[in-house]
Amino acid sequence: DDSITLKVKTAPTEFAGKYSVYFVENSKKLITIPQGDSKVGKLAIQMPKIGDGVASGTYTFTVQVTSDNGTTSILTDDKVASIDLSLTVLALHDVKILTDQNSSQVRLGFSKTFNVVVQNRGTANDQFDMSVEHPNYGTSVDFNLSTIQTGVLTPLGQETVKLTIKIYNSADTNWGSVWCKVIAKYSQ
C-alpha cells in the first residue's frame, strides 16, 4: 500500500490562510491507498468577502500529491503528480461613502465644506459618478461637489471629494435645517 500526501504546492497570495486541502475519507492530508484504488481529495477555498481587497480575475491553485511508492524510507523513488485548479472571482461593483462629520451648523450667508470619502468596496477597478440629491431649496442653497467622477479606484482604494454647501441670506429660517444625500454610482 502506498502512503499518499496531498498539499497545495502554490496558491495566490490573496488567498493566504483561506484554503485547505484534504482527503474526503479521513479529512487529513495523508492517507494509505491500496494498489489500484483511488481516493478523493478536496481543495476547500473560503471565498473572499467584500472589503478583503481581492480583485476580480482568475486565480490558480496547484495541488500536488506525492506517493511514497510503498517505500517510506526511500525518498528518491517517490512519485509526484500535480494539477492546476482555477477559481474565477467575478467582478462585483460596490461603493461605500464615509464623511468626517454628518452635520454642522452654518449661519445664513456662509458655507460649510465636508470631506466625503468614496471607497471602492468591490472586486474590480472602478470609477464612480458623483451626485447630490436634496429637496428643492430654490436659489437659497447651493450644493457643489469638487468632482462629478472619481478617478479609477482599486478594490479598497478611496478618494476624497469635497462637498460644499452654501446657505444664502435668502434661505427660510423656518426650515430649521437643510439636508442632502451624496450618491456614488458605478460608472459603466
Backbone as CSV, one residue per row, in Angstrom:
resi,resn,N_x,N_y,N_z,CA_x,CA_y,CA_z,C_x,C_y,C_z
1,ASP,0.841,-1.191,0.000,0.000,0.000,0.000,0.882,1.249,0.000
2,ASP,0.426,2.240,-0.744,1.169,3.488,-0.829,0.579,4.516,0.134
3,SER,1.474,5.280,0.778,1.028,6.430,1.566,1.049,7.629,0.639
4,ILE,-0.064,8.322,0.567,-0.222,9.458,-0.338,-0.383,10.719,0.502
5,THR,0.412,11.736,0.138,0.333,13.041,0.799,-0.248,14.039,-0.191
6,LEU,-1.170,14.860,0.279,-1.843,15.870,-0.530,-1.471,17.237,0.017
7,LYS,-1.092,18.170,-0.879,-0.768,19.520,-0.424,-1.030,20.527,-1.531
8,VAL,-1.136,21.783,-1.137,-1.210,22.877,-2.099,0.220,23.328,-2.335
9,LYS,0.693,23.133,-3.564,2.081,23.493,-3.897,2.214,24.999,-4.086
10,THR,1.275,25.597,-4.816,1.283,27.052,-4.999,-0.145,27.557,-4.904
11,ALA,-0.267,28.765,-4.347,-1.572,29.407,-4.205,-1.383,30.915,-4.309
12,PRO,-2.387,31.604,-4.798,-2.294,33.063,-4.871,-2.169,33.675,-3.472
13,THR,-1.339,34.685,-3.348,-1.143,35.330,-2.042,-2.439,35.946,-1.515
14,GLU,-3.345,36.340,-2.397,-4.618,36.934,-1.979,-5.453,35.965,-1.142
15,PHE,-5.162,34.657,-1.272,-5.939,33.644,-0.566,-5.157,32.999,0.583
16,ALA,-4.086,33.636,1.012,-3.280,33.088,2.112,-4.166,32.866,3.342
17,GLY,-4.108,31.661,3.885,-4.891,31.323,5.060,-6.365,31.083,4.791
18,LYS,-6.770,31.100,3.534,-8.187,30.958,3.190,-8.489,29.670,2.430
19,TYR,-7.602,28.681,2.508,-7.848,27.425,1.816,-7.283,26.272,2.628
20,SER,-7.792,25.089,2.342,-7.250,23.872,2.939,-7.428,22.749,1.932
21,VAL,-6.616,21.718,2.080,-6.677,20.570,1.188,-6.624,19.319,2.054
22,TYR,-7.449,18.317,1.696,-7.516,17.092,2.491,-8.207,15.989,1.698
23,PHE,-8.058,14.779,2.195,-8.776,13.655,1.611,-10.173,13.612,2.231
24,VAL,-11.173,13.394,1.404,-12.554,13.398,1.859,-12.793,12.288,2.890
25,GLU,-12.192,11.142,2.667,-12.436,9.975,3.523,-12.021,10.188,4.979
26,ASN,-10.888,10.852,5.208,-10.403,10.980,6.586,-10.136,12.426,7.022
27,SER,-10.427,13.386,6.157,-10.219,14.813,6.449,-8.778,15.139,6.814
28,LYS,-7.835,14.348,6.320,-6.412,14.577,6.586,-5.666,14.727,5.263
29,LYS,-4.403,15.140,5.372,-3.561,15.325,4.191,-2.787,14.062,3.825
30,LEU,-2.902,13.024,4.636,-2.176,11.780,4.406,-3.160,10.621,4.483
31,ILE,-3.036,9.715,3.525,-3.910,8.547,3.507,-3.153,7.384,2.881
32,THR,-3.524,6.169,3.257,-2.946,4.974,2.643,-3.945,4.441,1.624
33,ILE,-3.434,4.190,0.418,-4.301,3.728,-0.662,-3.767,2.395,-1.184
34,PRO,-4.611,1.351,-1.180,-4.175,0.072,-1.748,-3.896,0.202,-3.251
35,GLN,-2.995,-0.617,-3.747,-2.619,-0.621,-5.169,-3.872,-0.711,-6.035
36,GLY,-4.010,0.175,-7.006,-5.117,0.155,-7.954,-6.360,0.900,-7.491
37,ASP,-6.415,1.326,-6.226,-7.565,2.077,-5.719,-7.312,3.574,-5.886
38,SER,-8.339,4.340,-5.605,-8.200,5.793,-5.639,-9.009,6.392,-4.485
39,LYS,-8.662,7.589,-4.117,-9.350,8.338,-3.059,-9.573,9.753,-3.563
40,VAL,-10.600,10.400,-3.024,-10.957,11.752,-3.438,-10.304,12.756,-2.496
41,GLY,-9.631,13.716,-3.094,-9.070,14.830,-2.339,-9.928,16.059,-2.576
42,LYS,-9.874,16.990,-1.651,-10.702,18.192,-1.767,-9.871,19.425,-1.477
43,LEU,-10.044,20.445,-2.311,-9.467,21.768,-2.076,-10.626,22.662,-1.662
44,ALA,-10.641,23.102,-0.432,-11.696,23.984,0.075,-11.145,25.407,0.137
45,ILE,-11.853,26.326,-0.494,-11.409,27.715,-0.556,-12.490,28.594,0.059
46,GLN,-12.090,29.402,1.024,-13.013,30.369,1.596,-13.107,31.544,0.625
47,MET,-14.304,31.820,0.141,-14.468,32.896,-0.826,-14.202,34.243,-0.160
48,PRO,-13.582,35.155,-0.904,-13.292,36.474,-0.327,-14.589,37.219,-0.027
49,LYS,-14.502,38.073,0.969,-15.638,38.901,1.342,-15.432,40.294,0.761
50,ILE,-16.522,41.020,0.643,-16.398,42.413,0.241,-15.514,43.096,1.265
51,GLY,-14.557,43.826,0.798,-13.647,44.510,1.703,-12.338,43.778,1.924
52,ASP,-12.218,42.541,1.424,-10.941,41.821,1.534,-9.906,42.376,0.564
53,GLY,-10.368,43.108,-0.436,-9.445,43.682,-1.408,-9.006,42.709,-2.489
54,VAL,-9.688,41.577,-2.621,-9.349,40.608,-3.666,-10.011,41.067,-4.964
55,ALA,-9.186,41.328,-5.971,-9.694,41.815,-7.250,-10.321,40.685,-8.055
56,SER,-11.226,41.066,-8.943,-11.808,40.059,-9.831,-10.720,39.516,-10.749
57,GLY,-10.898,38.283,-11.194,-9.929,37.651,-12.077,-9.870,36.156,-11.826
58,THR,-8.958,35.503,-12.511,-8.788,34.055,-12.371,-7.547,33.772,-11.538
59,TYR,-7.707,32.928,-10.537,-6.635,32.570,-9.618,-6.370,31.076,-9.734
60,THR,-5.090,30.699,-9.797,-4.715,29.300,-9.985,-4.068,28.742,-8.717
61,PHE,-4.551,27.580,-8.319,-4.004,26.819,-7.196,-3.403,25.547,-7.772
62,THR,-2.169,25.213,-7.397,-1.546,23.961,-7.825,-1.593,22.980,-6.658
63,VAL,-2.344,21.885,-6.866,-2.465,20.842,-5.848,-1.543,19.706,-6.241
64,GLN,-0.776,19.220,-5.280,0.215,18.181,-5.548,-0.044,16.966,-4.657
65,VAL,0.078,15.778,-5.263,0.033,14.532,-4.492,1.381,13.846,-4.633
66,THR,1.830,13.281,-3.518,3.103,12.565,-3.512,2.856,11.180,-2.945
67,SER,3.298,10.167,-3.692,3.199,8.783,-3.229,4.585,8.331,-2.780
68,ASP,4.642,7.631,-1.653,5.935,7.111,-1.206,6.303,5.840,-1.976
69,ASN,5.435,5.450,-2.906,5.674,4.298,-3.786,5.846,3.005,-2.986
70,GLY,5.231,3.010,-1.802,5.304,1.812,-0.963,6.586,1.676,-0.168
71,THR,7.475,2.664,-0.300,8.768,2.603,0.414,8.949,3.900,1.194
72,THR,8.527,3.918,2.435,8.579,5.145,3.228,10.000,5.615,3.517
73,SER,10.969,4.718,3.547,12.338,5.107,3.894,13.167,5.535,2.682
74,ILE,12.673,5.278,1.468,13.424,5.665,0.261,12.691,6.834,-0.401
75,LEU,13.258,8.029,-0.282,12.604,9.226,-0.813,12.830,9.407,-2.309
76,THR,13.871,8.791,-2.844,14.209,9.009,-4.253,13.257,8.307,-5.211
77,ASP,12.429,7.393,-4.737,11.503,6.721,-5.649,10.065,7.233,-5.510
78,ASP,9.893,8.357,-4.779,8.556,8.933,-4.629,8.000,9.342,-5.991
79,LYS,6.700,9.198,-6.150,6.002,9.616,-7.368,5.216,10.875,-7.037
80,VAL,5.343,11.878,-7.907,4.696,13.173,-7.676,3.843,13.513,-8.888
81,ALA,2.640,13.998,-8.620,1.750,14.482,-9.681,1.077,15.747,-9.169
82,SER,0.761,16.635,-10.080,0.082,17.870,-9.669,-0.962,18.257,-10.693
83,ILE,-1.886,19.086,-10.260,-2.948,19.590,-11.135,-3.172,21.054,-10.789
84,ASP,-3.413,21.855,-11.820,-3.743,23.264,-11.613,-5.260,23.402,-11.604
85,LEU,-5.768,24.041,-10.565,-7.197,24.300,-10.439,-7.399,25.806,-10.446
86,SER,-8.386,26.259,-11.198,-8.619,27.699,-11.328,-9.911,28.112,-10.636
87,LEU,-9.857,29.273,-10.018,-11.013,29.894,-9.380,-11.183,31.263,-10.012
88,THR,-12.371,31.553,-10.490,-12.641,32.853,-11.087,-13.500,33.669,-10.130
89,VAL,-12.990,34.822,-9.742,-13.742,35.767,-8.919,-14.365,36.774,-9.884
90,LEU,-15.682,36.802,-9.900,-16.390,37.707,-10.800,-16.334,39.138,-10.289
91,ALA,-16.447,40.063,-11.205,-16.435,41.476,-10.830,-17.689,41.813,-10.036
92,LEU,-17.491,42.491,-8.932,-18.574,42.974,-8.088,-18.353,44.466,-7.945
93,HIS,-19.387,45.224,-8.182,-19.271,46.679,-8.107,-20.011,47.152,-6.857
94,ASP,-19.262,47.735,-5.925,-19.856,48.215,-4.690,-19.054,49.423,-4.212
95,VAL,-19.712,50.275,-3.479,-19.065,51.507,-3.025,-19.559,51.830,-1.622
96,LYS,-18.711,52.486,-0.864,-19.073,52.949,0.468,-18.710,54.422,0.549
97,ILE,-19.586,55.203,1.166,-19.329,56.629,1.332,-19.192,56.920,2.821
98,LEU,-18.112,57.603,3.168,-17.834,57.989,4.552,-17.642,59.502,4.587
99,THR,-17.862,60.094,5.730,-17.623,61.525,5.854,-16.992,61.817,7.206
100,ASP,-16.260,62.926,7.262,-15.604,63.286,8.510,-16.611,63.770,9.551
101,GLN,-17.763,64.263,9.107,-18.846,64.641,10.011,-20.155,64.631,9.228
102,ASN,-21.244,64.325,9.925,-22.544,64.200,9.257,-23.358,65.478,9.284
103,SER,-23.040,66.386,10.179,-23.817,67.621,10.251,-22.953,68.746,10.812
104,SER,-23.423,69.951,10.584,-22.717,71.118,11.088,-23.686,72.282,11.108
105,GLN,-23.471,73.222,11.969,-24.299,74.420,11.987,-23.622,75.477,11.126
106,VAL,-24.432,76.085,10.270,-23.933,77.125,9.378,-24.906,78.303,9.441
107,ARG,-24.380,79.494,9.607,-25.232,80.692,9.638,-25.579,81.110,8.222
108,LEU,-26.690,81.815,8.096,-27.102,82.345,6.788,-25.971,83.185,6.200
109,GLY,-25.755,83.012,4.905,-24.719,83.769,4.219,-23.352,83.097,4.241
110,PHE,-23.252,81.942,4.860,-21.979,81.244,4.960,-22.053,79.871,4.277
111,SER,-20.913,79.199,4.238,-20.865,77.865,3.641,-20.077,76.923,4.540
112,LYS,-20.245,75.663,4.275,-19.532,74.613,5.010,-19.062,73.574,4.003
113,THR,-17.829,73.118,4.140,-17.284,72.085,3.258,-17.089,70.804,4.060
114,PHE,-17.602,69.712,3.518,-17.467,68.387,4.119,-16.531,67.547,3.250
115,ASN,-15.704,66.738,3.897,-14.890,65.763,3.176,-15.691,64.469,3.055
116,VAL,-15.934,64.057,1.831,-16.686,62.834,1.561,-15.706,61.824,0.976
117,VAL,-15.528,60.698,1.662,-14.595,59.669,1.204,-15.387,58.610,0.450
118,VAL,-14.991,58.387,-0.802,-15.612,57.364,-1.643,-14.648,56.184,-1.666
119,GLN,-15.116,55.021,-1.212,-14.259,53.831,-1.156,-14.835,52.736,-2.037
120,ASN,-13.981,52.176,-2.904,-14.374,51.050,-3.756,-14.420,49.798,-2.891
121,ARG,-15.599,49.237,-2.696,-15.772,48.027,-1.884,-16.037,46.806,-2.770
122,GLY,-15.784,46.949,-4.066,-15.996,45.850,-4.990,-14.721,45.071,-5.259
123,THR,-14.766,44.255,-6.315,-13.633,43.394,-6.654,-12.954,43.800,-7.951
124,ALA,-13.354,44.926,-8.525,-12.770,45.382,-9.786,-12.364,46.846,-9.657
125,ASN,-11.420,47.265,-10.461,-11.075,48.678,-10.530,-12.278,49.419,-11.096
126,ASP,-12.707,50.479,-10.425,-13.924,51.186,-10.840,-13.782,52.684,-10.688
127,GLN,-14.612,53.383,-11.461,-14.823,54.816,-11.301,-16.264,54.994,-10.857
128,PHE,-16.525,56.076,-10.132,-17.870,56.311,-9.624,-18.325,57.719,-10.000
129,ASP,-19.556,57.819,-10.527,-20.172,59.103,-10.821,-20.759,59.649,-9.526
130,MET,-20.515,60.902,-9.272,-20.954,61.535,-8.037,-22.127,62.467,-8.302
131,SER,-23.083,62.480,-7.382,-24.199,63.418,-7.473,-24.721,63.709,-6.074
132,VAL,-25.553,64.742,-5.986,-26.163,65.137,-4.718,-27.665,65.218,-4.923
133,GLU,-28.412,64.561,-4.043,-29.872,64.680,-4.041,-30.270,65.522,-2.840
134,HIS,-31.256,66.409,-3.039,-31.714,67.277,-1.951,-33.088,67.820,-2.302
135,PRO,-33.822,68.275,-1.284,-35.105,68.932,-1.574,-34.870,70.217,-2.366
136,ASN,-35.920,70.727,-2.935,-35.819,71.960,-3.710,-35.774,73.151,-2.749
137,TYR,-34.585,73.695,-2.594,-34.409,74.888,-1.770,-34.359,76.140,-2.633
138,GLY,-34.685,75.993,-3.907,-34.639,77.131,-4.820,-33.223,77.645,-4.968
139,THR,-33.104,78.958,-4.994,-31.771,79.573,-5.153,-31.153,79.943,-3.804
140,SER,-31.765,79.443,-2.711,-31.291,79.808,-1.374,-30.135,78.936,-0.880
141,VAL,-29.937,77.766,-1.501,-28.888,76.845,-1.066,-28.199,76.264,-2.302
142,ASP,-26.873,76.242,-2.272,-26.086,75.605,-3.337,-25.373,74.388,-2.754
143,PHE,-25.370,73.307,-3.517,-24.632,72.092,-3.165,-23.625,71.853,-4.281
144,ASN,-22.343,71.864,-3.977,-21.312,71.700,-5.001,-20.320,70.611,-4.598
145,LEU,-20.120,69.662,-5.514,-19.093,68.633,-5.333,-17.839,69.062,-6.067
146,SER,-16.679,68.739,-5.501,-15.404,69.125,-6.130,-15.154,68.345,-7.417
147,THR,-15.835,67.223,-7.603,-15.712,66.441,-8.834,-17.017,65.691,-9.063
148,ILE,-17.327,65.405,-10.313,-18.537,64.629,-10.601,-18.207,63.179,-10.935
149,GLN,-16.885,62.863,-10.977,-16.477,61.483,-11.203,-15.132,61.245,-10.517
150,THR,-15.055,60.135,-9.792,-13.789,59.797,-9.144,-12.796,59.319,-10.196
151,GLY,-11.549,59.239,-9.796,-10.562,58.551,-10.622,-10.818,57.058,-10.528
152,VAL,-10.009,56.268,-11.197,-10.140,54.806,-11.120,-9.628,54.355,-9.751
153,LEU,-10.492,53.657,-9.021,-10.150,53.187,-7.682,-9.995,51.679,-7.691
154,THR,-8.894,51.197,-7.127,-8.680,49.761,-6.984,-9.580,49.255,-5.857
155,PRO,-9.780,47.932,-5.730,-10.550,47.437,-4.595,-9.960,47.948,-3.277
156,LEU,-10.803,48.509,-2.456,-10.485,49.167,-1.182,-9.803,50.519,-1.361
157,GLY,-9.562,50.928,-2.607,-8.999,52.251,-2.854,-10.045,53.310,-2.545
158,GLN,-9.580,54.501,-2.235,-10.524,55.564,-1.892,-10.053,56.916,-2.400
159,GLU,-11.011,57.823,-2.503,-10.736,59.184,-2.947,-11.610,60.124,-2.130
160,THR,-11.053,61.274,-1.758,-11.820,62.262,-1.006,-12.377,63.301,-1.969
161,VAL,-13.685,63.512,-1.867,-14.398,64.506,-2.664,-14.923,65.552,-1.694
162,LYS,-14.830,66.809,-2.058,-15.316,67.882,-1.186,-16.743,68.260,-1.579
163,LEU,-17.608,68.334,-0.573,-18.985,68.797,-0.754,-19.100,70.132,-0.026
164,THR,-19.379,71.179,-0.776,-19.554,72.499,-0.178,-21.029,72.873,-0.261
165,ILE,-21.574,73.249,0.901,-22.971,73.685,0.981,-22.963,75.159,1.374
166,LYS,-23.551,75.993,0.520,-23.635,77.433,0.800,-25.097,77.773,1.048
167,ILE,-25.329,78.434,2.176,-26.686,78.855,2.533,-26.734,80.376,2.428
168,TYR,-27.554,80.851,1.495,-27.641,82.286,1.226,-28.543,82.968,2.247
169,ASN,-28.412,84.297,2.341,-29.230,85.093,3.270,-30.713,84.956,2.983
170,SER,-31.065,84.561,1.752,-32.475,84.435,1.374,-33.110,83.129,1.862
171,ALA,-32.353,82.270,2.511,-32.884,80.988,2.990,-33.951,81.229,4.053
172,ASP,-34.945,80.395,4.062,-36.056,80.493,5.007,-35.600,79.965,6.371
173,THR,-35.612,80.821,7.376,-35.158,80.409,8.707,-36.101,79.392,9.340
174,ASN,-37.307,79.242,8.829,-38.251,78.246,9.348,-37.886,76.823,8.921
175,TRP,-36.990,76.694,7.951,-36.573,75.347,7.547,-35.922,74.611,8.712
176,GLY,-35.225,75.319,9.547,-34.522,74.697,10.672,-33.214,74.054,10.242
177,SER,-33.266,73.314,9.153,-32.045,72.682,8.642,-32.222,72.396,7.158
178,VAL,-31.112,72.172,6.499,-31.130,71.698,5.113,-30.362,70.381,5.106
179,TRP,-30.676,69.536,4.166,-30.003,68.241,4.100,-29.793,67.844,2.642
180,CYS,-28.902,66.899,2.465,-28.664,66.334,1.145,-28.149,64.910,1.303
181,LYS,-28.183,64.198,0.217,-27.635,62.842,0.189,-26.629,62.779,-0.950
182,VAL,-25.401,62.364,-0.630,-24.359,62.214,-1.643,-24.460,60.795,-2.198
183,ILE,-24.437,60.687,-3.523,-24.566,59.388,-4.188,-23.339,59.137,-5.040
184,ALA,-22.805,57.945,-4.918,-21.706,57.488,-5.782,-22.227,56.256,-6.500
185,LYS,-22.212,56.305,-7.829,-22.756,55.222,-8.626,-21.682,54.720,-9.582
186,TYR,-21.571,53.408,-9.682,-20.590,52.766,-10.570,-20.725,53.305,-11.988
187,SER,-19.624,53.790,-12.566,-19.591,54.289,-13.948,-19.402,53.099,-14.883
188,GLN,-20.340,52.876,-15.750,-20.225,51.729,-16.659,-19.561,52.116,-17.951
